[in-house]
């Protein structure tokens, strides 16, 4: 189990840090892409954060964690060099098998995809970006940040924006979580949600 830590700063920001509790059990559910035995993957509480090594791909989430309206979700992920070429990153608006994903790969590429009805459409295709490190002999740090405004959403890797989409094309309100693809080995040290309450620029 984990707790949600809520801090309010002058009623402007509402940050929630998703942490595991001291009983050692991570609360995130693991939704596998295909049926597999528990031995096919590991998902362990390893403060700070979780360590995840996947055989099949999966989405990790808690149905109580919802991002809505204007928000920021940020995750610090360390990708290990023994990972496959599959994707890893963040998902939003999860409803059963449907979600919008901000995904990266070890080859230095990122994409924004929308998965629905068993199919997948690229809102932004896989493109290489200098801000996405490629693991060699050591794990690499990848800081993913999604800034959702009323009409658009912006996607950032290690401080550099890699793309933007209209919210009308990417239904992101609802359950959010992590995407860890087939054969990926990562340590997720942070998964933070901030709800933006102050009026945006231009209002």
C-alpha positions in Angstrom: 0.0 0.0 0.0 1.1 3.6 -0.4 0.0 6.9 0.9 -0.8 10.1 -0.9 0.9 13.2 0.5 -1.0 16.3 -0.2 0.5 19.8 0.2 -1.3 23.1 -0.7 0.8 26.2 -1.3 -1.2 29.4 -1.1 -4.2 27.5 -2.8 -2.3 27.7 -6.1 -0.7 24.2 -6.4 -1.9 20.9 -5.2 1.0 18.4 -5.4 0.5 14.7 -4.6 3.5 12.4 -4.3 2.6 8.8 -4.8 4.7 6.7 -2.4 4.6 3.2 -0.9 3.8 2.6 2.7 6.2 1.0 5.2 4.4 -2.4 5.0 6.4 -3.1 1.8 3.5 -3.6 -0.5 3.2 -1.4 -3.6 -0.4 -0.5 -4.3 -0.2 0.0 -8.0 -2.1 -2.7 -10.0 -0.2 -4.4 -12.9 -2.3 -4.8 -16.0 -0.4 -7.1 -18.3 -0.7 -6.9 -22.1 -1.2 -10.7 -22.1 -1.7 -13.4 -19.5 1.6 -14.5 -17.9 2.7 -16.0 -14.6 3.8 -13.8 -11.7 7.4 -15.1 -12.3 7.4 -13.3 -15.7 7.9 -9.9 -14.1 9.0 -8.2 -10.8 7.5 -5.1 -9.3 9.2 -4.2 -6.0 9.0 -1.4 -3.5 12.6 0.0 -3.4 12.7 3.4 -1.8 12.9 5.9 -3.2 10.3 4.5 -5.6 9.7 1.1 -7.3 11.9 -1.2 -9.3 10.1 -2.8 -12.3 11.4 -5.6 -14.6 8.9 -6.7 -17.1 8.7 -9.9 -19.2 5.4 -9.0 -20.9 4.5 -5.3 -21.2 2.1 -3.7 -18.7 0.4 -0.6 -17.4 0.9 0.1 -13.7 -1.8 2.2 -12.0 -4.1 2.9 -9.1 -7.7 3.6 -10.0 -7.8 6.2 -7.2 -5.1 8.3 -8.9 -6.8 10.6 -11.3 -5.5 13.6 -13.2 -8.1 16.1 -14.4 -8.4 19.6 -15.8 -5.1 21.6 -15.7 -2.4 19.5 -14.2 1.3 18.4 -14.3 2.5 14.8 -14.0 6.2 14.2 -13.6 8.1 11.0 -13.3 11.8 10.3 -12.8 12.8 7.0 -14.4 16.2 5.3 -14.5 16.4 3.0 -17.6 18.9 0.1 -17.2 21.2 -1.0 -20.0 19.8 -4.6 -20.1 16.4 -3.2 -21.2 14.9 -4.1 -24.6 14.1 -1.7 -27.3 10.4 -1.5 -26.2 8.7 1.6 -24.8 8.3 3.0 -21.3 6.7 6.2 -20.0 3.4 7.6 -18.7 -0.3 6.8 -19.5 -3.4 9.0 -19.1 -7.1 8.6 -19.3 -7.0 4.9 -18.8 -10.3 3.1 -19.3 -9.9 -0.6 -19.5 -7.5 -1.2 -22.4 -7.7 2.4 -23.7 -5.2 5.2 -22.8 -3.1 8.0 -24.1 0.7 7.4 -23.7 3.7 9.6 -23.5 6.4 7.0 -24.4 10.1 6.9 -24.9 12.6 4.2 -26.0 16.2 3.4 -25.4 17.1 4.5 -29.0 16.4 8.1 -28.0 13.0 8.4 -29.5 9.6 9.5 -28.1 6.0 9.4 -29.3 2.5 10.3 -28.2 0.1 7.5 -28.8 -3.6 6.8 -28.3 -4.6 3.2 -27.7 -8.2 2.2 -28.1 -10.2 -0.8 -29.1 -7.1 -3.0 -29.5 -5.5 -0.5 -32.0 -3.0 2.2 -31.6 -2.7 5.6 -33.4 0.3 7.9 -33.2 -0.7 11.4 -32.3 3.0 12.3 -32.6 5.1 9.6 -34.3 8.4 8.2 -33.0 11.0 10.9 -33.4 14.6 11.2 -32.1 15.3 13.9 -29.5 18.7 14.9 -28.1 17.1 15.2 -24.6 16.5 11.4 -24.4 19.6 9.6 -23.2 20.6 6.2 -24.4 21.9 3.7 -21.9 25.4 2.3 -22.3 27.2 0.7 -19.4 25.2 2.5 -16.7 21.5 3.3 -16.2 20.4 6.7 -17.5 18.0 9.2 -15.9 14.9 10.2 -17.8 12.7 12.9 -16.4 9.3 12.8 -18.1 6.9 15.8 -17.6 3.4 16.3 -19.0 1.9 19.8 -18.7 -1.9 19.6 -19.4 -3.6 22.9 -20.1 -7.3 23.4 -21.0 -6.9 23.1 -24.7 -3.5 21.5 -25.2 -0.9 19.2 -23.5 2.9 19.6 -23.7 5.4 16.7 -23.3 8.9 17.3 -21.9 11.9 15.1 -21.5 14.8 16.2 -19.3 13.7 19.8 -19.5 13.2 19.9 -23.3 9.7 19.9 -25.0 9.4 17.1 -27.5 5.8 17.7 -28.6 2.3 19.1 -28.0 -1.2 17.9 -28.8 -4.7 19.2 -28.6 -6.7 17.9 -25.6 -9.5 17.2 -28.0 -7.3 14.6 -29.8 -6.0 13.1 -26.5 -8.5 12.3 -23.8 -6.2 12.6 -20.8 -8.6 13.1 -17.9 -8.9 10.2 -15.6 -6.7 7.4 -14.3 -3.0 7.9 -14.9 0.0 5.6 -14.4 3.1 4.1 -15.8 3.8 2.1 -19.0 6.6 -0.4 -18.9 7.0 -2.3 -22.1 8.1 -5.9 -22.8 11.6 -6.6 -21.6 12.1 -3.2 -19.9 14.1 -2.8 -16.6 13.5 0.5 -14.8 13.7 2.1 -11.5 10.9 4.7 -11.0 12.0 7.0 -8.2 9.2 9.6 -8.5 5.6 9.8 -9.8 4.1 13.2 -8.9 0.9 14.8 -9.7 0.2 18.6 -9.4 -3.2 20.1 -10.0 -3.0 23.7 -11.2 -5.6 25.9 -9.5 -4.4 29.5 -10.3 -5.8 31.2 -13.4 -3.6 30.6 -16.4 -1.9 33.3 -18.4 -4.2 35.3 -20.6 -7.2 35.2 -18.2 
